[in-house]
Amino acid sequence: MTAETPECCTKILTKLGSVHEDLVEITQKRDLNIISSPLSENGAVLLGFPGSGLVGTIALQYLVDQLNFEQIGSMNSRYFPPLAMMNKGLINDPVRIYAKNIGDTPITAIVADIPIAPPICYEIASALIGWLEPFKPKEVLTIAGIVTNEPEKRVFGVATTPEALQRIQDNTLVLPIGSISGIASSLLTECKARTIPAIGLLGETINAPDPRAAAATIDVLNKMYNLALDIQPLIEQAVEIEQTMGKLAEEVQQSADTTPKKDLPMYG
């Protein structure tokens, strides 16, 4: 418990913990509050936060839905924006923790609906990886998007150790030099500092919701964890989004063509 917790609450939570200590772990921190069942040790932790193309969020939410992961917890922070997502009228946790054993590998998926602003990336990454560290994750993998001028939907890879890099070098394009930014970079840097093997998958995207890029990253996850997850529904979503965006672009262009041009005043 933190110093700010009232004595009455401490007594109540201590009593609850003694009765239900195998059910729920309550972690209270100054920067990040996590309520979750304990994670399995030596597992893989997959992280998806909103960013370019929403690649990480789309990919991991699709994964947990299709493979019937169980939600085991959630997290919130005083740093998170005052934003509540809802689905069919029901409020959703801004960041959700899911878990499932795939073969012999316990997999935890942490999926966020809210963006993490650059000034708070360090605080969130430090608190989150600090919470994960006692569970001794075998590897941490974060999924993000990278904006390019190419339509190929390639997946680029980075890692914190040579051994982790070997895990992905046959299924991604390893970035030889450069930099990445945002919460994904802070998570990878924090893992590097704590000597936790970590991998970054960067799906090639445009700066709009991109299920096709998310499908490309899932294809890599399929090979890494033997998921056998069908990505065709994501491809179909991508086609629908692309058609909608195409229609919107046509309507905007038609509106621009039919708008009367006003004479601009001359100065000088």
Secondary structure, DSSP 8 states (H G I E B T S, - for coil): --TTS-HHHHHHHHHHHHHHTTT-EEEE-SS-EEEE----TT-EEEEE---GGGHHHHHHHHHHHHTT-EEEEEEE-TTS-S---EETTEE--SEEEEEEEETTEEEEEEEESS---GGGHHHHHHHHHHHHGGG--SEEEEEEEEE-S--S--EEEEESSHHHHHHHTTTSEE--S----HHHHHHHHHHHHTT--EEEEEEEE-SS--HHHHHHHHHHHHHHHT-----HHHHHHHHHHHHHHHHHHHHHHHHHHHS---------
